[in-house]
Structure formats: C-alpha cells, structure tokens
Amino acid sequence: MYHRIDRPDAFQQILSEALKEEGFDDRIQKRYLFENEPKRIEALNALAGHQLNLADVAEDPDKYKQHMQAGIKLIEEASTISQDAASNWISKAFYEIAKGQLNSALINCTDFENLNLKNSTDIEQQGLRALCSLAKAIIEFNKGNYKESLSLIRNIIKANPYAPSDMWFALGLCYYRTGNIPKAKLSFDKTLELDQNNSMALASLGIIEMVMG
C-alpha cells in the first residue's frame, strides 16, 4: 500500500483518480472505477482518513484547516451515497476526536454499534469494530479514563496479535497512566521491536528509565 511505504502522495492520487467521474457523453450514465457503491464509500473514507493524517502532521494552521475541510467534504460525499454506511460513522468519530468534540465522537461510535452489519464480510466487520474500539479508547484516554482506555486497547490487540506498532505504543501509554510501569516498558519495547525508529517509544523508555532510577 502506497500510504504505508512513505508514498502518501501516490496513495491519494490513485484513489482520487479512481473516484473521478468518467462521463464521455451526457446521455450516457456516468461511470466510475468504483462502480460498486460500498467500494466507492470505502474509498472516499480512506481518502478522508488520509486527509486526517495529513492534518495531524501539518505545522501550518492553514494547511491543517485545509486538510480537515477536505476530509469532511469526502465524508459528506460518502454520506450522500449512503447515510447508513458503517465506515461513515467511524470516519466521523475520528474527525470529531480531532476537533476535540469527544461527546459527539462517542455518539458516532454508538450509532455505528447500533448498525446491522449483515452486508459486510466477517473481515470487514472485524476491521470496523476494531476501529470503533480504537476511537472509543482515544476518547476515554482524552477524558482521563485510562483504565477504560487500557481495557479497550488490550481487547483490540488480543483480537489482532499482529497489531501495528502504534497500537502497542498506545497500550504502553495506558499502562504508564495507570501506574503499571513494568508493563508500560514491555509495551514500548514491543513498539520498538516492530518499529525501531519510533521516536515516541524511545522517548517514553527514556522517561521510564528516569522514573525507575
């Protein structure tokens, strides 16, 4: 995947091109590469997530605002195709978190949990539920409910032993906040095992070394 090999520009360009209308004649119904509506919604939400990632690393406030607005526009476009699409609620939750609207984000998570996912494959359901749990974990962490956040993160990792390094780092933060320094250290060590260049994990281990003496 382009967005995982330091080529986010290519990732965005490919998805954007795939989503473009391909109407050669006004009398002919417009076609898309993603003619299947669920796939088109999935692609729009993937692009929205990409815009959120760009906003997260943007140092210029104007760039941050630009990426946030672009992402929201993509989510709105996905919602015009289907308001009940599960991925729309997940995207909305993460955008509300980014804006600091934690209660609104939690409402979106609840709306997602009330959906009937019978039209999704087992793998799709598993992925969406993991994202919902992650959003809820972030919400609880930001509210200072570290034990609740820890429980959610642990369940995600238990269900997915091959969870990415960022998930292990989040687990370490939760352990640290709940005062379990040894397990926090193990989690940060696991983070570096998966991503040896993770500067946040390195810094966290440095702090733990000072705390433990």
VENNORJO-V640783 format. One line per field, one symbol per residue. burial: 1 if it has 16 or more other C-alpha atoms within 10 Angstrom, else 0. Layout:
burial: ???
This chain:
burial: 000000010011001001100000000000010100010111111111111111100000000100111111011111100000111111111111100001011101110110000000000000011111111111111000111111011101100000001111111111111000101111111111010001001101100100000
